C-alpha cells in the first residue's frame, strides 16, 4: 500500500541521517563517521558495509537503505 511505502521511505531517510553517528559494537564502539577517519577503521567499516549491503539484498519486498548515500557521506567508495 502507498502509506507503507511512504513510511519505509521516511524510515530510510531517517536511518541515513542518523546511522553515521551511531556508536556500533562492530566498529569497536566508534561511529561509522569516526571509523572512516583511520585506515583500520575504514577497513572495519568497509567490511561492515559490505556485509549489510549483501544481507539487505536478501530481504525481498523491503526497500534497501540507500547505501550509495551512506558511502558518500562517509567518503567510502
The first five atom37 places (N, CA, C, CB, O) and aatype in JSON, in Angstrom:
{
  "aatype": [20, 20, 20, 20, 20, 20, 20, 20, 20, 20, 20, 20, 20, 20, 20, 20, 20, 20, 20, 20, 20, 20, 20, 20, 20, 20, 20, 20, 20, 20, 20, 20, 20, 20, 20, 20, 20, 20, 20, 20, 20, 20, 20, 20, 20, 20, 20, 20, 20, 20, 20, 20, 20, 20, 20, 20, 20, 20, 20, 20, 20, 20, 20, 20, 20, 20, 20, 20, 20, 20, 20, 20, 20, 20, 20, 20, 20],
  "atom_mask": [
    [1, 1, 1, 1, 1],
    [1, 1, 1, 1, 1],
    [1, 1, 1, 1, 1],
    [1, 1, 1, 1, 1],
    [1, 1, 1, 1, 1],
    [1, 1, 1, 1, 1],
    [1, 1, 1, 1, 1],
    [1, 1, 1, 1, 1],
    [1, 1, 1, 1, 1],
    [1, 1, 1, 1, 1],
    [1, 1, 1, 1, 1],
    [1, 1, 1, 1, 1],
    [1, 1, 1, 1, 1],
    [1, 1, 1, 1, 1],
    [1, 1, 1, 1, 1],
    [1, 1, 1, 1, 1],
    [1, 1, 1, 1, 1],
    [1, 1, 1, 1, 1],
    [1, 1, 1, 1, 1],
    [1, 1, 1, 1, 1],
    [1, 1, 1, 1, 1],
    [1, 1, 1, 1, 1],
    [1, 1, 1, 1, 1],
    [1, 1, 1, 1, 1],
    [1, 1, 1, 1, 1],
    [1, 1, 1, 1, 1],
    [1, 1, 1, 1, 1],
    [1, 1, 1, 1, 1],
    [1, 1, 1, 1, 1],
    [1, 1, 1, 1, 1],
    [1, 1, 1, 1, 1],
    [1, 1, 1, 1, 1],
    [1, 1, 1, 1, 1],
    [1, 1, 1, 1, 1],
    [1, 1, 1, 1, 1],
    [1, 1, 1, 1, 1],
    [1, 1, 1, 1, 1],
    [1, 1, 1, 1, 1],
    [1, 1, 1, 1, 1],
    [1, 1, 1, 1, 1],
    [1, 1, 1, 1, 1],
    [1, 1, 1, 1, 1],
    [1, 1, 1, 1, 1],
    [1, 1, 1, 1, 1],
    [1, 1, 1, 1, 1],
    [1, 1, 1, 1, 1],
    [1, 1, 1, 1, 1],
    [1, 1, 1, 1, 1],
    [1, 1, 1, 1, 1],
    [1, 1, 1, 1, 1],
    [1, 1, 1, 1, 1],
    [1, 1, 1, 1, 1],
    [1, 1, 1, 1, 1],
    [1, 1, 1, 1, 1],
    [1, 1, 1, 1, 1],
    [1, 1, 1, 1, 1],
    [1, 1, 1, 1, 1],
    [1, 1, 1, 1, 1],
    [1, 1, 1, 1, 1],
    [1, 1, 1, 1, 1],
    [1, 1, 1, 1, 1],
    [1, 1, 1, 1, 1],
    [1, 1, 1, 1, 1],
    [1, 1, 1, 1, 1],
    [1, 1, 1, 1, 1],
    [1, 1, 1, 1, 1],
    [1, 1, 1, 1, 1],
    [1, 1, 1, 1, 1],
    [1, 1, 1, 1, 1],
    [1, 1, 1, 1, 1],
    [1, 1, 1, 1, 1],
    [1, 1, 1, 1, 1],
    [1, 1, 1, 1, 1],
    [1, 1, 1, 1, 1],
    [1, 1, 1, 1, 1],
    [1, 1, 1, 1, 1],
    [1, 1, 1, 1, 1]
  ],
  "atom_positions": [
    [[0.83, -1.21, 0.0], [0.0, 0.0, 0.0], [0.87, 1.27, 0.0], [-0.94, 0.0, 1.22], [1.98, 1.24, 0.52]],
    [[0.39, 2.35, -0.56], [1.17, 3.59, -0.64], [1.62, 4.13, 0.72], [0.36, 4.64, -1.34], [2.72, 4.67, 0.83]],
    [[0.78, 4.0, 1.73], [1.17, 4.53, 3.05], [2.35, 3.76, 3.64], [-0.03, 4.48, 4.02], [3.19, 4.34, 4.33]],
    [[2.41, 2.47, 3.37], [3.54, 1.67, 3.85], [4.81, 2.07, 3.09], [3.26, 0.14, 3.67], [5.88, 2.2, 3.69]],
    [[4.68, 2.27, 1.8], [5.83, 2.72, 1.01], [6.35, 4.05, 1.51], [5.46, 2.82, -0.48], [7.56, 4.24, 1.63]],
    [[5.46, 4.97, 1.81], [5.87, 6.29, 2.33], [6.57, 6.13, 3.68], [4.65, 7.23, 2.48], [7.57, 6.8, 3.95]],
    [[6.05, 5.25, 4.53], [6.68, 5.03, 5.84], [8.08, 4.46, 5.67], [5.83, 4.07, 6.7], [9.01, 4.87, 6.37]],
    [[8.25, 3.53, 4.75], [9.57, 2.93, 4.52], [10.55, 3.96, 3.95], [9.46, 1.74, 3.57], [11.73, 3.97, 4.33]],
    [[10.09, 4.81, 3.06], [10.95, 5.86, 2.52], [11.39, 6.79, 3.64], [10.22, 6.66, 1.41], [12.56, 7.15, 3.73]],
    [[10.46, 7.18, 4.49], [10.81, 8.07, 5.61], [11.75, 7.38, 6.59], [9.54, 8.53, 6.34], [12.69, 8.0, 7.09]],
    [[11.5, 6.1, 6.86], [12.39, 5.35, 7.75], [13.8, 5.34, 7.18], [11.87, 3.9, 7.93], [14.76, 5.59, 7.91]],
    [[13.94, 5.06, 5.88], [15.26, 5.03, 5.27], [15.94, 6.38, 5.31], [15.16, 4.55, 3.83], [17.15, 6.46, 5.53]],
    [[15.2, 7.45, 5.11], [15.79, 8.8, 5.19], [16.3, 9.09, 6.59], [14.74, 9.87, 4.78], [17.4, 9.63, 6.76]],
    [[15.51, 8.74, 7.59], [15.93, 8.98, 8.98], [17.14, 8.12, 9.32], [14.77, 8.68, 9.96], [18.07, 8.58, 9.97]],
    [[17.12, 6.86, 8.88], [18.24, 5.97, 9.13], [19.5, 6.52, 8.47], [17.93, 4.55, 8.62], [20.57, 6.53, 9.08]],
    [[19.38, 6.97, 7.23], [20.53, 7.54, 6.51], [21.1, 8.75, 7.26], [20.12, 7.95, 5.08], [22.31, 8.94, 7.3]],
    [[20.22, 9.54, 7.84], [20.64, 10.75, 8.56], [21.35, 10.42, 9.88], [19.43, 11.64, 8.83], [22.3, 11.11, 10.25]],
    [[20.89, 9.38, 10.58], [21.4, 9.13, 11.93], [22.48, 8.06, 12.02], [20.28, 8.75, 12.81], [23.34, 8.13, 12.9]],
    [[22.46, 7.05, 11.14], [23.37, 5.92, 11.24], [24.84, 6.29, 11.28], [23.13, 5.0, 10.1], [25.59, 5.69, 12.05]],
    [[25.31, 7.26, 10.49], [26.75, 7.58, 10.53], [27.25, 8.05, 11.9], [27.05, 8.65, 9.51], [28.45, 8.03, 12.16]],
    [[26.33, 8.46, 12.77], [26.74, 8.96, 14.09], [26.34, 8.06, 15.25], [26.14, 10.32, 14.31], [26.39, 8.47, 16.41]],
    [[25.96, 6.82, 14.95], [25.62, 5.85, 16.0], [26.84, 5.01, 16.34], [24.45, 4.95, 15.56], [27.51, 4.49, 15.45]],
    [[27.12, 4.88, 17.63], [28.23, 4.02, 18.06], [27.85, 2.56, 17.81], [28.57, 4.25, 19.56], [26.77, 2.12, 18.19]],
    [[28.76, 1.84, 17.17], [28.46, 0.46, 16.79], [29.48, -0.51, 17.38], [28.43, 0.32, 15.26], [30.69, -0.29, 17.24]],
    [[29.02, -1.56, 18.04], [29.95, -2.57, 18.56], [30.84, -3.17, 17.47], [29.17, -3.69, 19.26], [32.0, -3.48, 17.71]],
    [[30.3, -3.33, 16.27], [31.08, -3.9, 15.16], [32.27, -3.02, 14.78], [30.19, -4.1, 13.94], [33.2, -3.48, 14.11]],
    [[32.23, -1.76, 15.2], [33.33, -0.83, 14.92], [34.09, -0.49, 16.2], [32.79, 0.46, 14.26], [34.73, 0.56, 16.29]],
    [[34.01, -1.37, 17.18], [34.72, -1.15, 18.43], [34.17, 0.01, 19.24], [36.16, -0.91, 18.16], [34.91, 0.66, 19.99]],
    [[32.88, 0.29, 19.08], [32.26, 1.38, 19.82], [32.37, 2.73, 19.14], [32.86, 1.47, 21.18], [31.89, 3.74, 19.67]],
    [[33.0, 2.77, 17.98], [33.1, 4.01, 17.22], [31.85, 4.2, 16.37], [34.35, 4.02, 16.33], [31.13, 3.24, 16.09]],
    [[31.6, 5.42, 15.96], [30.56, 5.67, 14.98], [31.15, 5.41, 13.6], [30.01, 7.14, 15.1], [32.37, 5.44, 13.44]],
    [[30.32, 5.14, 12.6], [30.86, 4.99, 11.25], [31.66, 6.22, 10.82], [29.73, 4.73, 10.27], [32.68, 6.09, 10.15]],
    [[31.2, 7.4, 11.19], [31.91, 8.63, 10.83], [33.3, 8.65, 11.47], [31.1, 9.87, 11.25], [34.27, 9.05, 10.82]],
    [[33.41, 8.24, 12.73], [34.71, 8.19, 13.41], [35.6, 7.13, 12.79], [34.53, 7.92, 14.92], [36.79, 7.36, 12.56]],
    [[35.04, 5.97, 12.51], [35.81, 4.87, 11.95], [36.38, 5.23, 10.59], [34.94, 3.61, 11.83], [37.48, 4.8, 10.24]],
    [[35.66, 6.01, 9.83], [36.09, 6.38, 8.48], [37.34, 7.26, 8.49], [34.97, 7.1, 7.75], [37.92, 7.5, 7.43]],
    [[37.75, 7.74, 9.63], [38.9, 8.65, 9.72], [40.26, 7.96, 9.79], [38.75, 9.53, 10.92], [41.3, 8.6, 9.62]],
    [[40.26, 6.65, 10.05], [41.55, 5.94, 10.15], [41.57, 4.76, 9.19], [41.8, 5.45, 11.61], [40.52, 4.27, 8.76]],
    [[42.78, 4.31, 8.84], [42.89, 3.18, 7.93], [42.23, 1.92, 8.5], [44.36, 2.9, 7.62], [41.45, 1.26, 7.82]],
    [[42.55, 1.61, 9.74], [41.96, 0.43, 10.38], [40.44, 0.57, 10.49], [42.57, 0.2, 11.78], [39.7, -0.38, 10.22]],
    [[40.0, 1.74, 10.88], [38.56, 1.97, 10.99], [37.86, 1.85, 9.65], [38.3, 3.35, 11.58], [36.78, 1.28, 9.57]],
    [[38.48, 2.37, 8.59], [37.9, 2.26, 7.25], [37.81, 0.8, 6.81], [38.74, 3.07, 6.24], [36.84, 0.4, 6.15]],
    [[38.81, 0.0, 7.17], [38.77, -1.41, 6.81], [37.61, -2.11, 7.51], [40.1, -2.1, 7.18], [36.88, -2.89, 6.9]],
    [[37.44, -1.82, 8.8], [36.33, -2.42, 9.55], [34.98, -1.93, 9.01], [36.45, -2.1, 11.05], [34.03, -2.7, 8.89]],
    [[34.92, -0.64, 8.7], [33.7, -0.05, 8.17], [33.37, -0.65, 6.81], [33.83, 1.47, 8.06], [32.21, -0.95, 6.53]],
    [[34.36, -0.82, 5.96], [34.12, -1.42, 4.64], [33.58, -2.85, 4.79], [35.42, -1.43, 3.81], [32.66, -3.24, 4.07]],
    [[34.14, -3.6, 5.71], [33.67, -4.96, 5.95], [32.21, -4.94, 6.43], [34.56, -5.66, 6.99], [31.39, -5.74, 5.98]],
    [[31.9, -4.03, 7.33], [30.53, -3.92, 7.84], [29.57, -3.52, 6.72], [30.47, -2.89, 8.99], [28.51, -4.13, 6.57]],
    [[29.94, -2.52, 5.95], [29.08, -2.08, 4.85], [28.86, -3.19, 3.84], [29.67, -0.85, 4.17], [27.74, -3.42, 3.38]],
    [[29.93, -3.88, 3.5], [29.84, -4.98, 2.54], [28.85, -6.03, 3.05], [31.22, -5.62, 2.29], [28.02, -6.52, 2.29]],
    [[28.95, -6.36, 4.32], [28.08, -7.38, 4.9], [26.62, -6.94, 4.9], [28.52, -7.71, 6.33], [25.74, -7.68, 4.45]],
    [[26.34, -5.75, 5.4], [24.95, -5.32, 5.5], [24.33, -5.05, 4.13], [24.84, -4.08, 6.37], [23.13, -5.21, 3.95]],
    [[25.14, -4.63, 3.18], [24.62, -4.44, 1.82], [24.14, -5.77, 1.25], [25.69, -3.82, 0.9], [23.07, -5.84, 0.64]],
    [[24.92, -6.82, 1.45], [24.55, -8.13, 0.92], [23.38, -8.74, 1.67], [25.73, -9.06, 0.98], [22.49, -9.32, 1.04]],
    [[23.35, -8.62, 2.98], [22.24, -9.15, 3.76], [20.95, -8.41, 3.4], [22.53, -9.02, 5.29], [19.89, -9.03, 3.29]],
    [[21.05, -7.1, 3.2], [19.88, -6.31, 2.83], [19.28, -6.75, 1.51], [20.25, -4.87, 2.76], [18.06, -6.65, 1.32]],
    [[20.1, -7.22, 0.61], [19.59, -7.67, -0.69], [18.81, -8.97, -0.57], [20.74, -7.86, -1.67], [18.06, -9.34, -1.48]],
    [[18.97, -9.67, 0.55], [18.26, -10.93, 0.74], [16.91, -10.74, 1.41], [19.1, -11.88, 1.56], [16.23, -11.73, 1.72]],
    [[16.49, -9.49, 1.64], [15.2, -9.22, 2.27], [14.21, -8.79, 1.19], [15.34, -8.12, 3.38], [14.0, -7.59, 0.99]],
    [[13.59, -9.75, 0.5], [12.69, -9.39, -0.59], [11.49, -8.59, -0.09], [12.2, -10.64, -1.3], [10.93, -8.85, 0.97]],
    [[11.12, -7.6, -0.9], [9.95, -6.81, -0.56], [10.25, -5.59, 0.29], [8.97, -7.65, 0.13], [9.4, -4.71, 0.41]],
    [[11.43, -5.52, 0.87], [11.78, -4.35, 1.67], [12.68, -3.43, 0.86], [12.47, -4.78, 2.99], [13.63, -3.89, 0.21]],
    [[12.4, -2.12, 0.89], [13.28, -1.21, 0.16], [14.65, -1.17, 0.83], [12.66, 0.2, 0.08], [14.72, -1.03, 2.06]],
    [[15.72, -1.27, 0.08], [17.05, -1.26, 0.69], [17.42, 0.13, 1.18], [18.09, -1.77, -0.29], [17.04, 1.13, 0.56]],
    [[18.15, 0.21, 2.27], [18.67, 1.52, 2.67], [19.53, 2.08, 1.54], [19.48, 1.43, 3.99], [20.03, 1.33, 0.7]],
    [[19.71, 3.32, 1.54], [20.43, 3.98, 0.45], [21.93, 3.95, 0.73], [19.95, 5.44, 0.28], [22.51, 4.91, 1.23]],
    [[22.55, 2.82, 0.38], [23.96, 2.62, 0.67], [24.85, 3.59, -0.07], [24.35, 1.22, 0.32], [25.88, 4.01, 0.46]],
    [[24.49, 3.95, -1.29], [25.31, 4.91, -2.03], [25.38, 6.23, -1.29], [24.76, 5.13, -3.45], [26.44, 6.85, -1.22]],
    [[24.26, 6.66, -0.73], [24.24, 7.92, 0.01], [25.06, 7.81, 1.29], [22.79, 8.31, 0.35], [25.79, 8.75, 1.65]],
    [[24.96, 6.68, 1.99], [25.75, 6.47, 3.21], [27.23, 6.49, 2.87], [25.37, 5.13, 3.89], [28.02, 7.15, 3.55]],
    [[27.62, 5.78, 1.82], [29.02, 5.75, 1.41], [29.52, 7.15, 1.05], [29.22, 4.8, 0.23], [30.66, 7.5, 1.35]],
    [[28.68, 7.93, 0.4], [29.07, 9.29, 0.03], [29.28, 10.16, 1.27], [27.99, 9.93, -0.87], [30.26, 10.9, 1.35]],
    [[28.38, 10.07, 2.23], [28.52, 10.83, 3.49], [29.82, 10.48, 4.2], [27.32, 10.55, 4.42], [30.5, 11.35, 4.74]],
    [[30.16, 9.18, 4.18], [31.37, 8.7, 4.87], [32.62, 8.75, 4.0], [31.16, 7.28, 5.36], [33.72, 8.39, 4.44]],
    [[32.45, 9.19, 2.76], [33.57, 9.25, 1.79], [34.21, 7.86, 1.6], [34.64, 10.25, 2.27], [35.43, 7.71, 1.57]],
    [[33.32, 6.87, 1.47], [33.74, 5.49, 1.23], [33.34, 5.14, -0.2], [33.1, 4.49, 2.27], [32.16, 5.21, -0.53]],
    [[34.28, 4.75, -1.04], [33.95, 4.44, -2.43], [33.02, 3.24, -2.55], [35.21, 4.18, -3.23], [32.64, 2.86, -3.66]]
  ]
}
